[in-house]
Amino acid sequence: MEKNPVYEMDAQEYNLKLAMALKEIPEFKHPEWAEYVKSSPSKERPIDDLDFWYKRAASILRQIYRKKTLGVNRLRTKYGSKKNRGFKPERFKRAGGKIIRVILQQADKAGFTEIVKKIKGVRERKPGRQLTEKGRNFLEGIK
């Protein structure tokens, strides 16, 4: 049986390799506005990592691979964090949706993901994005 690098490799190591591979794909572009925005309302400063866009895209694609179907709201919850409110207790805040939404749109354009609609009367099928065969092969091809 062939080993699957998505599960076998350390998650951080795999995501970095996948991010470097995504840099080569023309559909994944770092938008101009991304260097001025925060990734979440819980953050105090904008993102200062130059490769943030590709790392987040790699992480999102890996999550979709593992969980089969994911939407923007579930990903917002996954990438959220606690907001420091001074003397008041911390509260969990979900991440901003624009960055996640644009990355998913870029993945759709590249042919890695597709939109899954909820089928009336079927409970198992959740709406969101799922990987296409091309996307699955791309993720499994990372070594």
N, C-alpha and C positions, 0 to 999 in steps of 0.2 A: 504494500500500500504506500502511495506517495505521501510525503509529508506536506502539510499545508502551512506555508510560512506565516499566514495571518494569525494562526493559533500557536504555532511552535516558537516563533521568535518573540523576544521581549517586546512589549507594546511600544515603549519609547523608541527603541532601536528601529522597529518596523515603521513607525510613523515618520521618523526622520528620512529613512530610505524612500518611503512613498512620497514624501514632500519633495525630495530632490527629483523624483521621476515626474511629479506633477508640474514642476517648473518647465519641463521640456514640452508640455502640451499647450498649444496656443490658446485654447479656450479658457484656461485658468490664468486670468490676469489679475494683478493687484490693482484695484481701482484707486483713483486719485484721492477720493474722500476718505479712504481707509486709514490714512496716516493721521487724520485729525479727530477721529471718533474714538470713544471708549468702547470696550467690548461688552460692558455691562454697566447698569446704573450703580452697582456696588463698587466699581473701580473709581479711583480718584484721578488718574491720569490716562492719557491716550496710550495706545500700544507703541512700545519703542523697539520691538523686535522686527527687523527688516523682513524675515521669512515667516512672519506670523500667518499671513494669508494662506500660504501653502501648507504650513503645519496644521492649521485649523481644518483646511480642506481634507488633508490626509486623515485626520482624526475623525471627521464626519463620515468619510467613506468607509473607514474601518468599523465605525459604529453601525452603519447601515448593513455592512457585510455580516456582522455578528448578530444583530437583532432582526434581520430580514426586512422589516418595514419600519420606517421612522418618519415622523413629520417635524415641522419647524418647532412646534410647541414642546415636544419631548426633548428635542435637542437644546432648546432654550433652558429647560430645567436642568439638563445634564451639565451645561457649561456655566450655570449660575454660581453665585457664591454669596457669602455673608457680607452685608453692608455694615460698615463701622458708623454708628450713629452717635458718637461721642459718649456722653454719660448714659444714654439709653441703651438697653440691651440690643445686641446685634439681631438683624433679621435677614432671612434668606431672600435674595432677589434673583429673579431669572435673568439670564443673559439677554442682550439685545437681539432682535430677530433679523435685522437687515443683513448683517454679515452672513448669518447662516442661510438666509433665503437666497442671497446672491450666489453663494458658493453652490447651493443645490441647483440653481438655474444654470450655472456654468457647467456643472456635472451633467445636467440634462442635455445641454448643447453639445457636450463632448460625447454623448451617447453612453455614459457610464450608469446613469440612473433613469428611471421613468416614474411617472406619477401613477399611483394605485388609487383608484376610486373605491369608495365603500359600496359594496353590493347589498342592495336592500334584501333583508331576510337572512343574510349570512353573517353570523356573529364573529367568526374567526378572522375575517379579512378587515384589517384596520386601514384607514386612509393614510396616505403619506407617500414616501419615496421608497423604491426598492431598486436593487442593482439589476442591470441588464446582463446578458451573457458576456458582452464586451467588457463591462465593468468588473465582473467577477474574474474573468481571465486576466485582466490588467492587475488586479489586486493580488491574485495568486502567483503572478509572474514576478513579483518583487522578491529579490533574493538578497 
